[in-house]
Amino acid sequence: MIVSEKENIYMDKMVVNGTPIQKEKKKNKKSKIYKELSNFKKENHKNIKDKKKNKKITMMKSVIAIFLVGMVIMVRYSMIYANQKSISNIKMQISKTKYKNDDLRIYLMKFKDIKNVDDVARNKFKMVEPSVNNTYYYDLGKDNFEDNKKINKSVSNLIEKIKNILF
C-alpha cells in the first residue's frame, strides 16, 4: 500500500497503523547523536592537541635548561683552563728566573776566586804585577784627616778681624 502525503511517498513498511513513521525523529536522534559524537571527537582532538603542545613546551623547557646548564659548565671549565694555563706560564717564568739566578751566582763565584781574577787582570786588561820599587804605602788611619772644626774656627777668626777693623 502506498500513501502519499504532501510530497512524501511512504511504502507499506514505512507505515504503521495507517500513519507514516516519522523519519524526522529518527533523523533528529541520529543528528543529535552525530553532533554529540562530533563534539566529543572535537574535544578529544583538542585535548590531544593541548597535551601534545604541553609535551612540546615541557620538552623545549627541559632542552633549554639542559643547554643553559651545559653552557655554564663549559664556561667554568674554560675559566679553569685559562687559570691553569696562566699558572703554568708563571711557574715556567719562575723556573727560568731560578736558572738565571743560578747562572749569575756561578758567574759571581768566578770573581770570588782570586786565581780567576788574577788571570782576567793579566790576560784581558794586560796588567802586570808591580815590583817593590813601584809600590807605595799610605796610612789612612783616622788621625790623618784634619778636623772640620779647626777650619771653621780659622774662617770665623778671619771674619772677626775684618769686623774689628771696619767697626
LUMDOTOR-409138 format. One record per residue (C-alpha): residue in three letters; y, x, z. Coordinates in steps of 0.25 Angstrom, whole numbers, padded with zeros to 4 digits, always signed. Each point is the difference from the previous one (the first is absolute). Example, Ala and Ser with C-alpha at 12.3 -4.5 7.8 and 13.67 -1.06 7.14 Angstrom:
BEGIN
Ala-0018+0049+0031 Ser+0014+0006-0002 
! end
This chain:
BEGIN
Met+0000+0000+0000 Ile+0014+0005-0004 Val+0012-0004+0008 Ser+0013+0004-0006 Glu+0012+0000+0009 Lys+0014+0004-0005 Glu-0003+0013-0007 Asn-0013+0004+0007 Ile-0014-0003-0004 Tyr-0011-0001+0010 Met-0015+0001-0003 Asp-0011-0007+0009 Lys-0002+0012+0008 Met+0015+0001+0004 Val+0001-0015+0004 Val-0005-0004+0014 Asn-0001-0015+0004 Gly+0009-0003-0012 Thr+0011+0009+0003 Pro+0002+0014-0006 Ile-0001+0012+0010 Gln+0013+0006+0002 Lys-0001+0014-0006 Glu+0014+0003+0005 Lys-0005+0000+0015 Lys-0011+0010-0004 Lys+0010+0008-0008 Asn+0010-0001+0012 Lys-0011+0005+0009 Lys-0004+0011-0010 Ser+0014+0004-0001 Lys+0003+0000+0015 Ile-0013+0009+0002 Tyr+0005+0009-0012 Lys+0014+0001+0006 Glu-0006+0004+0013 Leu-0010+0010-0006 Ser+0011+0006-0008 Asn+0010+0000+0012 Phe-0011+0007+0008 Lys-0003+0009-0012 Lys+0015+0004-0001 Glu+0001+0002+0015 Asn-0013+0008+0000 His+0005+0008-0011 Lys+0014+0002+0006 Asn-0007+0005+0013 Ile-0009+0009-0007 Lys+0013+0006-0007 Asp+0007+0001+0013 Lys-0012+0007+0006 Lys-0001+0010-0012 Lys+0015+0002+0001 Asn+0000+0003+0015 Lys-0012+0009-0002 Lys+0008+0008-0011 Ile+0012+0000+0010 Thr-0008+0006+0011 Met-0007+0010-0009 Met+0014+0004-0005 Lys+0005+0002+0014 Ser-0012+0008+0004 Val+0001+0009-0012 Ile+0015+0002+0003 Ala-0003+0003+0014 Ile-0011+0010-0004 Phe+0009+0006-0010 Leu+0011+0002+0010 Val-0009+0006+0011 Gly-0006+0009-0011 Met+0014+0005-0004 Val+0004+0002+0015 Ile-0012+0009+0002 Met+0003+0007-0013 Val+0014+0003+0004 Arg-0005+0005+0014 Tyr-0010+0009-0007 Ser+0010+0006-0009 Met+0010+0002+0011 Ile-0012+0007+0008 Tyr-0003+0009-0013 Ala+0015+0004-0001 Asn+0000+0004+0014 Gln-0013+0008-0001 Lys+0006+0007-0012 Ser+0013+0004+0007 Ile-0008+0004+0012 Ser-0009+0009-0009 Asn+0012+0006-0007 Ile+0007+0003+0013 Lys-0013+0007+0005 Met+0000+0008-0013 Gln+0014+0004+0002 Ile-0003+0004+0015 Ser-0012+0008-0005 Lys+0009+0007-0010 Thr+0010+0003+0010 Lys-0010+0006+0009 Tyr-0005+0009-0011 Lys+0014+0005-0003 Asn+0002+0002+0015 Asp-0012+0009+0001 Asp+0004+0007-0012 Leu+0014+0003+0006 Arg-0007+0005+0013 Ile-0008+0009-0008 Tyr+0012+0005-0007 Leu+0007+0002+0013 Met-0012+0007+0006 Lys+0001+0011-0011 Phe+0014+0003+0004 Lys-0004+0001+0015 Asp-0010+0011-0005 Ile+0008+0014+0001 Lys-0008+0006-0011 Asn+0003-0011-0010 Val+0015+0001+0004 Asp-0001+0015-0002 Asp-0007-0001-0013 Val+0011-0010-0005 Ala+0011+0009+0004 Arg-0005+0012-0007 Asn-0005-0006-0013 Lys+0009-0012-0002 Phe+0013+0005+0006 Lys-0002+0015-0003 Met+0003+0003+0014 Val-0004+0014+0006 Glu-0003+0004+0015 Pro+0013+0006+0006 Ser-0001+0015+0004 Val+0004+0004+0014 Asn+0013+0005-0005 Asn+0004-0013-0006 Thr-0003-0008+0013 Tyr+0011-0005+0008 Tyr-0001-0006+0014 Tyr+0010-0009+0006 Asp+0001-0005+0015 Leu+0003-0015-0001 Gly+0000-0003+0015 Lys+0009-0010+0007 Asp+0010+0011+0005 Asn+0004+0005-0014 Phe+0008-0012-0004 Glu+0015-0002+0006 Asp+0003-0012+0008 Asn+0009-0010-0006 Lys+0008-0001+0013 Lys+0005+0014-0002 Ile+0005-0003-0014 Asn+0007-0013+0005 Lys+0007+0007+0011 Ser+0006+0010-0009 Val+0005-0010-0009 Ser+0006-0008+0011 Asn+0006+0013+0006 Leu+0007+0002-0013 Ile+0005-0014-0001 Glu+0006+0001+0014 Lys+0007+0013-0003 Ile+0007-0006-0012 Lys+0004-0012+0008 Asn+0006+0009+0011 Ile+0008+0008-0011 Leu+0005-0013-0006 Phe+0004-0008+0012 
! end
